[in-house]
């Protein structure tokens, strides 16, 4: 299948986190071929924009002719366009080359608040470019400027979306990152509203999120996704990129454009590592550490954020006399319980991607101490009632409670159970091999008694 081509028409960010640099990273990570028409050069870093050099419009047009006269494109997105003259040159070339799938990101302000679009150019943006757009992707301040109203709520976002669609764009996606609560974006197609929400991630490293989001949507459209599908995938992609953002520089660091790609590339290696670790367990008489509810061993992909990113053994690891076996090979999404523990641990230290549950006893805890393992615990009786009533939430609550008060990742987290809840030990580690080695050492010591 021929690779899809995506053109970014935007400014250059010398700091590498936004602009065409962010666009090209995103397009490549999502499996398309990226090209660029540079409209401005910025002297920029995580602290802000120190200078802007606008590219002459004739040279902007020459870049269009070079790229589209030879390579062509399946979709395009616009970013920083700086002034009216450049805007008109870009609109002219979009019409000339009949670019049908166009994402317009109306870049008006940098993250630090610096203006990236001249006031006189806003009217040109509305009259010349918005009518050419498949979808416009303003954030709240940009949507307020385009719609001429204040936005404080989801209802306001919907009203603004109606006004922006009336300006000519076929769809508008208003990004809700500037509001409180979950990060909710509203897509309006002139008839229906679609809502896309994700948890708000506490980080200041969000430089380039708008560019990244828009170029991810353009890539989806180029690859044949519907507008809803393209936004859905782009939302997931940018959420992962924000969750694992890079703490680079002294200000607002960039998102991690490669997190999605690196995660997906590790799937086979993840399953192989689990299979190899299970073989070591099966080579020892480790039945003495398997609890009544059986054991499981999990391993998460790098940059994981959901249960589906964590592989474990369907049907668990079972005890047969003194030995342990798994009835099936590992697969992703096989255990929500072990996944919750691992994902919670990763939020505190992303290196710790593996865990296993084993049988609890005071004797076993004593052995763990003798082996020099770092041990922490939580009391299920302290668990809030609303969390206790949610199936599976206890593990996440307990693990987070421990790790929030502990500066270093422990080897062991245990609890003494509660009504209807078996007491349990969880072994944490960076890899399944590390976790299983700890489990085997515990099993051997138990056999000595």
C-alpha positions as CSV (number, residue, x, y, z in Angstrom):
1,X,0.0,0.0,0.0
2,X,1.4,3.4,-0.9
3,X,2.2,5.6,2.0
4,X,0.0,8.6,2.5
5,X,1.4,12.1,2.1
6,X,0.7,14.9,4.6
7,X,1.8,18.6,4.1
8,X,2.4,20.9,7.0
9,X,2.2,24.6,6.2
10,X,3.5,26.3,9.4
11,X,6.3,28.1,11.2
12,X,9.6,26.5,12.3
13,X,10.2,26.1,16.1
14,X,13.9,26.2,16.7
15,X,13.3,24.5,20.1
16,X,11.8,21.5,18.3
17,X,8.7,21.1,20.3
18,X,6.1,22.8,18.1
19,X,5.6,24.1,14.6
20,X,6.7,22.0,11.6
21,X,9.1,20.0,13.9
22,X,6.2,18.7,16.0
23,X,4.1,18.2,12.8
24,X,6.7,16.1,11.0
25,X,7.4,14.0,14.1
26,X,3.7,13.3,14.5
27,X,3.1,12.5,10.8
28,X,6.0,10.0,10.8
29,X,4.9,8.4,14.1
30,X,1.4,7.8,12.7
31,X,2.8,6.1,9.6
32,X,2.6,8.8,6.9
33,X,5.1,10.8,4.9
34,X,5.5,14.4,6.0
35,X,6.4,17.4,3.9
36,X,6.6,21.1,4.8
37,X,6.0,24.6,3.6
38,X,7.7,26.9,6.1
39,X,6.0,30.3,6.6
40,X,8.1,31.7,9.3
41,X,11.3,31.1,11.3
42,X,11.1,31.6,15.1
43,X,13.8,31.9,17.6
44,X,12.1,29.9,20.3
45,X,12.6,27.6,23.2
46,X,10.7,26.3,26.2
47,X,10.8,29.7,27.8
48,X,9.1,31.6,25.0
49,X,9.5,33.2,21.6
50,X,12.5,35.5,21.3
51,X,12.1,36.4,17.6
52,X,10.1,35.8,14.4
53,X,11.4,36.1,10.8
54,X,8.6,35.9,8.3
55,X,9.3,34.1,5.0
56,X,8.6,36.2,1.9
57,X,5.3,35.1,0.3
58,X,6.9,34.5,-3.0
59,X,9.2,31.9,-1.4
60,X,6.2,30.4,0.5
61,X,4.6,29.9,-2.9
62,X,7.7,28.4,-4.4
63,X,7.8,25.8,-1.6
64,X,4.2,24.8,-2.5
65,X,5.1,24.4,-6.2
66,X,8.2,22.4,-5.4
67,X,6.4,19.9,-3.1
68,X,3.0,19.6,-4.8
69,X,4.3,19.9,-8.3
70,X,6.3,16.7,-7.7
71,X,5.2,14.7,-4.7
72,X,1.5,15.8,-4.2
73,X,-0.4,15.4,-1.0
74,X,-3.3,13.5,0.5
75,X,-4.0,16.0,3.2
76,X,-2.6,19.2,4.7
77,X,-2.6,21.3,7.8
78,X,-1.8,24.9,8.5
79,X,-0.2,26.4,11.6
80,X,1.5,29.7,12.1
81,X,0.8,32.0,9.1
82,X,1.8,35.2,10.7
83,X,0.3,37.9,8.5
84,X,-2.3,38.7,5.8
85,X,0.1,38.5,2.9
86,X,1.3,35.0,3.8
87,X,-2.3,33.9,4.5
88,X,-3.4,35.0,1.1
89,X,-0.5,33.2,-0.6
90,X,-1.3,30.0,1.3
91,X,-5.0,30.2,0.5
92,X,-4.2,30.8,-3.2
93,X,-2.0,27.7,-3.4
94,X,-4.5,25.5,-1.5
95,X,-7.1,26.5,-4.1
96,X,-4.7,26.1,-7.0
97,X,-3.7,22.6,-6.0
98,X,-7.3,21.6,-4.9
99,X,-6.3,20.4,-1.4
100,X,-9.6,18.9,-0.2
101,X,-8.6,17.5,3.2
102,X,-7.3,20.6,5.1
103,X,-6.9,21.1,8.8
104,X,-6.7,24.7,9.8
105,X,-5.1,25.3,13.2
106,X,-5.6,29.0,13.7
107,X,-2.4,29.6,15.6
108,X,-2.7,33.0,17.2
109,X,-0.7,32.7,20.4
110,X,2.3,30.8,21.7
111,X,2.1,28.8,24.9
112,X,3.8,31.6,26.8
113,X,1.2,34.1,25.5
114,X,3.3,35.7,22.7
115,X,1.2,36.8,19.6
116,X,1.9,34.7,16.5
117,X,-0.7,36.2,14.2
118,X,-1.0,39.9,13.4
119,X,-4.3,41.5,14.4
120,X,-4.9,42.6,10.8
121,X,-4.6,39.0,9.7
122,X,-7.4,37.6,11.7
123,X,-10.0,38.9,9.2
124,X,-8.0,37.4,6.4
125,X,-7.9,34.1,8.2
126,X,-11.7,34.1,8.5
127,X,-12.4,35.2,5.0
128,X,-9.7,33.4,3.0
129,X,-8.7,30.2,4.9
130,X,-11.6,29.0,7.0
131,X,-13.9,28.4,4.0
132,X,-11.3,26.0,2.6
133,X,-11.0,23.9,5.8
134,X,-12.3,20.4,6.4
135,X,-11.9,21.2,10.1
136,X,-10.6,24.1,12.1
137,X,-9.0,23.3,15.5
138,X,-9.0,26.4,17.7
139,X,-8.2,26.3,21.4
140,X,-10.4,28.3,23.8
141,X,-8.7,31.7,23.4
142,X,-8.6,31.3,19.6
143,X,-12.2,30.2,19.5
144,X,-13.2,33.2,21.6
145,X,-11.4,35.5,19.0
146,X,-13.1,33.7,16.1
147,X,-16.6,33.6,17.6
148,X,-16.4,37.0,19.3
149,X,-17.6,35.6,22.7
150,X,-16.3,34.4,26.0
151,X,-16.1,30.7,26.6
152,X,-16.4,29.4,30.2
153,X,-18.4,26.1,29.9
154,X,-19.1,23.2,27.5
155,X,-22.3,24.9,26.6
156,X,-20.3,28.0,25.6
157,X,-18.0,25.8,23.5
158,X,-21.0,24.5,21.6
159,X,-22.4,28.0,20.9
160,X,-19.0,29.2,19.7
161,X,-18.7,26.1,17.5
162,X,-21.9,27.1,15.8
163,X,-20.6,30.6,15.1
164,X,-17.3,29.3,13.8
165,X,-18.9,26.8,11.4
166,X,-21.1,29.7,10.1
167,X,-17.8,31.3,9.0
168,X,-17.3,28.6,6.4
169,X,-15.4,25.7,7.8
170,X,-17.1,22.3,7.3
171,X,-16.2,21.2,10.9
172,X,-14.8,22.8,14.0
173,X,-13.0,21.1,16.9
174,X,-12.8,23.4,19.9
175,X,-10.1,22.2,22.3
176,X,-11.1,22.5,26.0
177,X,-7.6,22.4,27.5
178,X,-8.0,25.9,29.0
179,X,-11.1,25.0,31.0
180,X,-11.2,23.2,34.4
181,X,-12.0,19.5,34.8
182,X,-11.4,16.7,32.3
183,X,-9.8,17.7,29.0
184,X,-12.9,17.8,26.8
185,X,-12.9,18.8,23.2
186,X,-16.1,19.5,21.2
187,X,-16.4,18.6,17.4
188,X,-19.3,20.2,15.5
189,X,-20.1,19.3,11.9
190,X,-22.9,21.8,11.4
191,X,-25.6,19.3,12.6
192,X,-24.2,17.2,15.4
193,X,-21.9,17.6,18.4
194,X,-19.3,15.0,19.3
195,X,-17.4,15.1,22.6
196,X,-13.9,13.7,23.2
197,X,-12.7,13.6,26.8
198,X,-9.6,12.4,28.6
199,X,-8.2,12.9,32.1
200,X,-6.4,16.1,32.7
201,X,-2.7,15.3,33.1
202,X,-0.8,17.4,35.7
203,X,2.2,18.6,33.7
204,X,3.6,21.9,32.5
205,X,5.2,20.2,29.6
206,X,2.6,20.8,26.9
207,X,4.5,22.8,24.4
208,X,3.4,21.9,20.9
209,X,0.1,20.1,21.8
210,X,-2.0,22.1,19.3
211,X,0.4,21.5,16.4
212,X,0.6,17.8,17.3
213,X,-3.2,17.4,17.6
214,X,-3.9,19.1,14.3
215,X,-1.2,17.2,12.4
216,X,-2.5,13.9,13.9
217,X,-6.0,14.7,12.6
218,X,-4.6,15.6,9.1
219,X,-2.7,12.3,9.0
220,X,-5.9,10.4,9.9
221,X,-7.8,12.1,7.2
222,X,-5.1,11.3,4.7
223,X,-5.3,7.7,5.7
224,X,-9.0,7.6,5.0
225,X,-10.5,8.0,8.5
226,X,-13.7,9.9,8.9
227,X,-13.4,13.2,10.8
228,X,-14.8,11.6,14.0
229,X,-12.3,8.7,13.7
230,X,-9.4,11.0,12.9
231,X,-10.1,13.2,15.9
232,X,-10.6,10.1,18.1
233,X,-7.3,8.7,17.2
234,X,-5.5,12.0,17.4
235,X,-7.0,12.6,20.9
236,X,-5.5,9.3,22.1
237,X,-2.2,10.0,20.4
238,X,-1.8,13.5,21.9
239,X,-2.9,12.3,25.4
240,X,-0.1,9.7,25.4
241,X,2.3,12.3,24.1
242,X,1.3,14.7,27.0
243,X,1.3,11.9,29.7
244,X,4.9,11.1,28.8
245,X,6.0,14.6,28.0
246,X,9.7,15.4,28.0
247,X,11.0,17.6,30.9
248,X,13.4,19.5,28.6
249,X,14.5,23.1,29.1
250,X,13.7,25.5,31.9
251,X,10.1,26.3,30.8
252,X,7.2,24.4,29.2
253,X,8.8,21.3,27.8
254,X,7.6,19.5,24.7
255,X,5.2,16.5,24.3
256,X,6.7,13.1,23.6
257,X,5.8,12.5,19.9
258,X,7.6,9.1,19.9
259,X,5.8,7.7,23.0
260,X,3.0,6.1,20.8
261,X,5.4,4.7,18.3
262,X,7.8,3.2,20.9
263,X,4.9,1.7,22.8
264,X,3.5,-0.1,19.7
265,X,6.9,-1.3,18.6
266,X,7.4,-3.1,22.0
267,X,4.4,-5.5,21.8
268,X,6.3,-8.6,20.6
269,X,9.2,-8.0,23.0
270,X,6.7,-7.6,25.9
271,X,5.0,-10.9,25.2
272,X,8.4,-12.7,24.7
273,X,9.7,-11.3,28.1
274,X,6.6,-12.7,29.9
275,X,6.9,-16.1,28.2
276,X,10.6,-16.3,29.2
277,X,9.8,-15.3,32.8
278,X,7.0,-17.9,33.1
279,X,9.4,-20.6,31.9
280,X,11.7,-19.8,34.9
281,X,8.8,-20.0,37.3
282,X,7.7,-23.3,35.8
283,X,11.2,-24.6,36.3
284,X,10.9,-24.3,40.0
285,X,8.5,-25.8,42.5
286,X,6.9,-22.4,43.2
287,X,3.4,-23.6,44.1
288,X,4.0,-22.5,47.7
289,X,3.7,-18.8,46.8
290,X,0.5,-19.0,44.7
291,X,-2.6,-17.6,46.6
292,X,-6.1,-19.1,46.7
293,X,-7.1,-16.7,43.9
294,X,-4.1,-17.8,41.9
295,X,-1.3,-15.5,40.6
296,X,-0.7,-13.4,37.6
297,X,2.3,-11.7,36.1
298,X,2.0,-8.6,34.0
299,X,4.2,-6.4,31.9
300,X,3.3,-3.1,30.4
301,X,4.4,-1.5,27.2
302,X,6.5,1.7,27.6
303,X,4.3,4.8,28.0
304,X,1.2,2.8,28.9
305,X,-2.0,4.5,30.0
306,X,-4.7,1.8,29.8
307,X,-5.3,-1.8,30.8
308,X,-5.1,-2.8,27.1
309,X,-1.4,-1.8,27.2
310,X,-0.6,-4.4,29.8
311,X,0.0,-8.0,29.0
312,X,-0.7,-10.8,31.4
313,X,-1.8,-14.5,31.4
314,X,-5.5,-15.3,30.7
315,X,-6.8,-17.7,33.3
316,X,-3.9,-16.7,35.6
317,X,-0.9,-18.7,36.8
318,X,-2.2,-21.7,38.6
319,X,-0.8,-24.1,41.2
320,X,-0.8,-27.9,40.6
321,X,0.7,-29.6,43.6
322,X,4.1,-28.0,44.1
323,X,4.4,-26.6,40.6
324,X,2.9,-23.6,38.7
325,X,1.5,-23.5,35.1
326,X,-0.3,-21.1,32.8
327,X,-3.1,-22.5,30.7
328,X,-2.6,-19.9,28.0
329,X,0.0,-17.7,26.5
330,X,0.2,-14.0,27.6
331,X,-1.9,-11.4,25.8
332,X,-2.7,-7.7,26.2
333,X,-5.7,-6.8,28.4
334,X,-5.8,-10.2,30.1
335,X,-5.9,-8.9,33.7
336,X,-7.4,-5.7,34.9
337,X,-6.2,-6.4,38.4
338,X,-2.5,-6.7,37.7
339,X,-2.8,-3.9,35.1
340,X,-4.1,-1.4,37.7
341,X,-1.1,-2.1,40.0
342,X,1.4,-1.6,37.2
343,X,-0.2,1.5,35.7
344,X,-0.4,3.1,39.1
345,X,3.3,2.3,39.7
346,X,4.2,3.7,36.3
347,X,2.6,7.0,37.1
348,X,5.2,7.3,39.9
349,X,8.1,5.8,38.1
350,X,7.7,4.8,34.4
351,X,10.5,2.3,34.6
352,X,8.5,0.0,36.8
353,X,6.4,-1.9,34.2
354,X,6.0,-5.4,35.8
355,X,4.3,-6.9,38.8
356,X,3.1,-10.3,40.2
357,X,0.8,-11.2,43.1
358,X,1.8,-13.9,45.5
359,X,0.4,-15.5,48.7
360,X,0.5,-13.5,51.9
361,X,1.7,-14.7,55.2
362,X,3.7,-13.0,58.0
363,X,6.4,-15.7,57.4
364,X,6.6,-14.6,53.8
365,X,6.9,-10.9,54.8
366,X,9.7,-11.9,57.2
367,X,11.5,-13.7,54.4
368,X,11.2,-10.6,52.1
369,X,12.8,-8.5,54.9
370,X,15.6,-11.1,55.3
371,X,16.2,-10.9,51.5
372,X,16.6,-7.2,51.8
373,X,13.5,-6.2,49.9
374,X,12.1,-2.7,50.4
375,X,8.6,-3.4,51.8
376,X,5.5,-1.1,52.1
377,X,1.9,-1.9,53.0
378,X,-1.6,-0.4,53.0
379,X,-4.7,-1.1,55.1
380,X,-7.9,-1.9,53.2
381,X,-9.9,-0.7,56.2
382,X,-8.7,2.9,55.4
383,X,-10.2,2.7,51.9
384,X,-12.9,5.3,51.2
385,X,-16.4,3.8,50.9
386,X,-16.9,5.0,47.3
387,X,-13.7,3.4,46.1
388,X,-14.4,0.2,48.0
389,X,-17.7,-0.1,46.1
390,X,-16.0,0.2,42.7
391,X,-14.8,-3.2,41.5
392,X,-11.0,-3.3,41.1
393,X,-10.4,0.2,42.5
394,X,-8.9,-1.0,45.8
395,X,-5.7,-2.1,44.1
396,X,-5.2,1.3,42.4
397,X,-6.1,3.2,45.6
398,X,-3.8,1.1,47.8
399,X,-0.9,1.2,45.4
400,X,-1.2,4.9,44.9
401,X,-1.5,5.5,48.7
402,X,1.8,3.7,49.3
403,X,3.7,5.3,46.4
404,X,2.5,8.8,47.2
405,X,4.3,8.6,50.6
406,X,7.3,6.7,49.4
407,X,10.2,8.4,47.7
408,X,11.6,5.2,46.2
409,X,9.8,2.3,44.5
410,X,9.5,-0.6,46.9
411,X,10.0,-4.2,45.9
412,X,7.0,-5.4,47.9
413,X,3.5,-3.9,48.6
414,X,1.2,-6.0,50.8
415,X,-2.1,-5.7,52.5
416,X,-3.8,-7.9,55.2
417,X,-7.1,-8.1,53.3
418,X,-10.6,-7.2,54.4
419,X,-14.1,-8.8,54.5
420,X,-14.2,-11.0,51.4
421,X,-10.7,-9.9,50.3
422,X,-7.8,-12.2,50.5
423,X,-4.6,-10.7,51.9
424,X,-2.0,-10.3,49.2
425,X,1.6,-9.5,48.4
426,X,2.6,-7.7,45.2
427,X,6.1,-7.9,43.8
428,X,7.1,-4.9,41.7
429,X,10.0,-4.6,39.2
430,X,11.2,-3.1,36.0
431,X,10.9,-6.3,34.0
432,X,9.2,-9.7,34.4
433,X,12.6,-11.4,34.8
434,X,13.3,-9.1,37.8
435,X,9.9,-9.8,39.3
436,X,10.1,-13.5,38.8
437,X,13.7,-13.7,40.3
438,X,12.4,-12.0,43.4
439,X,9.4,-14.5,43.6
440,X,11.7,-17.5,43.1
441,X,14.0,-16.3,45.9
442,X,11.0,-16.0,48.2
443,X,9.7,-19.5,47.2
444,X,13.1,-21.1,47.8
445,X,13.4,-19.5,51.3
446,X,9.9,-20.7,52.2
447,X,10.9,-24.3,51.2
448,X,13.8,-24.2,53.6
449,X,11.4,-24.0,56.6
